[in-house]
């Protein structure tokens, strides 16, 4: 089943007519930045938590539109009413100059933290190998192996470790 995509301006018009905006991103992403009035719903949940007396139209969005496209069939099944995808997601909404609520006190998204940490460790291993000892490549290899394992298994030890850091415990669920 496909869900039609709409522009941010079309989505804003539907919202003005009573449609419900549903953010399918993770808690940490939503806590840092979201469209005012959006309902947070994780795709892994069985049904969209629509407010009582909600409209018969739902507009789904993520950050760039890729997650909503990838989960379109599941979103359509969970919506149970007319559904649309916000083309370009939150990024397109912001480019259109539409309002966004930001809380810079919240930490950056966990996956971005993993990318920063892994990239820093790989770069450090390369610099060590180039300047101090050829064994520096072992650090880069270890991080690479960890990323492959995370991709294959779905378990990311670095993400689990970063989630326990004090700055990540502030995220509003």
C-alpha positions as CSV (number, residue, x, y, z in Angstrom):
1,X,0.0,0.0,0.0
2,X,1.3,3.4,-0.8
3,X,0.7,6.7,1.0
4,X,0.8,9.9,-1.1
5,X,3.4,12.5,-0.3
6,X,2.5,16.1,0.3
7,X,4.5,19.3,0.6
8,X,5.0,21.1,3.9
9,X,2.5,23.8,2.7
10,X,-0.1,21.2,1.9
11,X,0.6,19.5,5.3
12,X,0.1,22.8,7.1
13,X,-3.2,23.3,5.4
14,X,-4.4,19.8,6.4
15,X,-3.3,20.5,10.0
16,X,-5.2,23.8,10.0
17,X,-8.3,21.7,9.0
18,X,-7.8,19.3,12.0
19,X,-5.4,16.7,10.7
20,X,-3.0,15.1,13.2
21,X,0.7,15.3,12.6
22,X,2.6,12.2,13.7
23,X,6.4,12.2,14.2
24,X,7.9,8.7,13.8
25,X,11.4,9.6,14.9
26,X,13.0,8.4,18.2
27,X,12.4,10.1,21.6
28,X,15.9,11.7,21.6
29,X,15.3,13.3,18.1
30,X,11.9,14.5,19.0
31,X,13.1,16.0,22.4
32,X,15.7,18.1,20.7
33,X,13.6,19.4,17.8
34,X,10.0,18.9,16.6
35,X,7.1,20.5,14.9
36,X,4.8,22.0,17.5
37,X,1.7,19.9,18.0
38,X,3.2,16.7,16.6
39,X,2.3,13.4,18.3
40,X,5.4,11.2,18.8
41,X,4.8,7.6,17.7
42,X,7.5,4.9,17.4
43,X,7.0,2.7,14.3
44,X,7.5,-0.4,16.5
45,X,4.2,0.4,18.4
46,X,1.1,-1.3,17.1
47,X,-1.3,1.7,16.7
48,X,-1.0,5.4,16.2
49,X,-1.9,7.2,19.5
50,X,-4.4,9.6,18.0
51,X,-6.0,12.1,20.5
52,X,-9.6,11.6,21.4
53,X,-11.9,13.0,18.7
54,X,-9.0,13.2,16.3
55,X,-9.5,14.0,12.7
56,X,-9.8,11.4,10.0
57,X,-6.5,12.5,8.5
58,X,-2.9,11.8,9.6
59,X,0.3,13.3,8.3
60,X,3.4,11.3,9.1
61,X,6.9,12.7,9.2
62,X,10.5,11.9,10.1
63,X,13.7,14.0,9.7
64,X,14.3,13.7,5.9
65,X,11.3,11.6,4.6
66,X,13.4,8.5,4.2
67,X,12.0,6.6,7.3
68,X,8.4,7.5,6.4
69,X,9.0,6.2,2.8
70,X,10.6,3.0,4.1
71,X,7.8,2.3,6.5
72,X,4.9,3.5,4.3
73,X,3.0,0.2,4.3
74,X,3.2,-0.1,8.0
75,X,2.2,3.5,8.6
76,X,-0.8,3.1,6.3
77,X,-2.0,0.0,8.2
78,X,-1.5,1.6,11.6
79,X,-3.2,4.9,10.7
80,X,-6.7,3.4,10.0
81,X,-7.7,6.6,8.2
82,X,-6.5,8.9,5.4
83,X,-2.8,9.2,5.6
84,X,-0.1,11.3,4.0
85,X,3.7,11.5,4.2
86,X,5.4,14.9,4.6
87,X,7.7,15.0,1.7
88,X,11.2,15.9,2.8
89,X,10.2,15.5,6.5
90,X,11.2,18.0,9.2
91,X,14.1,19.3,7.0
92,X,11.6,20.4,4.3
93,X,9.3,21.8,6.9
94,X,12.1,24.0,8.2
95,X,13.2,25.0,4.6
96,X,9.7,26.2,4.0
97,X,10.1,28.5,7.0
98,X,7.4,26.8,9.1
99,X,7.7,26.8,12.9
100,X,9.8,24.3,14.7
101,X,10.3,23.9,18.5
102,X,13.9,23.4,19.5
103,X,15.5,22.5,22.8
104,X,19.2,22.8,22.4
105,X,19.6,21.7,26.0
106,X,18.7,18.2,24.9
107,X,21.6,16.0,23.6
108,X,22.2,15.4,19.9
109,X,20.7,12.2,18.5
110,X,22.3,9.0,19.8
111,X,23.2,7.8,16.3
112,X,25.0,11.0,15.6
113,X,26.9,10.6,18.8
114,X,27.9,7.1,17.7
115,X,29.0,8.5,14.3
116,X,31.1,11.2,16.0
117,X,32.7,8.7,18.5
118,X,33.4,6.0,15.9
119,X,34.8,8.5,13.4
120,X,37.0,10.1,16.0
121,X,38.3,6.7,17.1
122,X,39.1,5.6,13.5
123,X,40.8,8.9,12.8
124,X,42.8,8.6,16.0
125,X,43.9,5.1,15.0
126,X,45.0,6.3,11.6
127,X,47.0,9.2,13.1
128,X,48.6,6.9,15.6
129,X,49.5,4.5,12.8
130,X,51.0,7.3,10.6
131,X,53.0,9.0,13.4
132,X,53.7,6.7,16.3
133,X,53.2,3.0,15.7
134,X,51.7,0.8,12.9
135,X,49.6,-0.8,15.7
136,X,47.4,2.2,15.7
137,X,45.5,0.5,12.8
138,X,44.2,-2.0,15.4
139,X,42.0,0.8,16.9
140,X,40.5,1.6,13.5
141,X,40.0,-2.1,12.8
142,X,38.3,-2.7,16.2
143,X,35.9,0.2,15.6
144,X,35.2,-1.1,12.0
145,X,34.5,-4.6,13.3
146,X,32.2,-3.1,15.9
147,X,30.2,-1.2,13.3
148,X,30.0,-4.3,11.1
149,X,28.7,-6.3,14.1
150,X,26.2,-3.6,14.9
151,X,24.9,-3.6,11.3
152,X,24.6,-7.4,11.2
153,X,23.2,-8.1,14.6
154,X,21.3,-4.9,15.4
155,X,23.2,-4.5,18.7
156,X,25.4,-1.4,19.0
157,X,27.6,-1.6,22.1
158,X,28.8,2.0,21.6
159,X,25.2,3.3,21.4
160,X,24.4,1.4,24.6
161,X,27.4,2.9,26.3
162,X,26.6,6.4,25.1
163,X,23.0,6.1,26.2
164,X,24.3,5.7,29.8
165,X,26.4,8.9,29.7
166,X,25.1,11.7,32.0
167,X,24.3,14.1,29.1
168,X,21.9,11.5,27.6
169,X,20.0,10.9,30.7
170,X,18.3,14.4,30.3
171,X,16.3,13.4,27.3
172,X,12.6,13.7,27.8
173,X,10.8,10.5,26.8
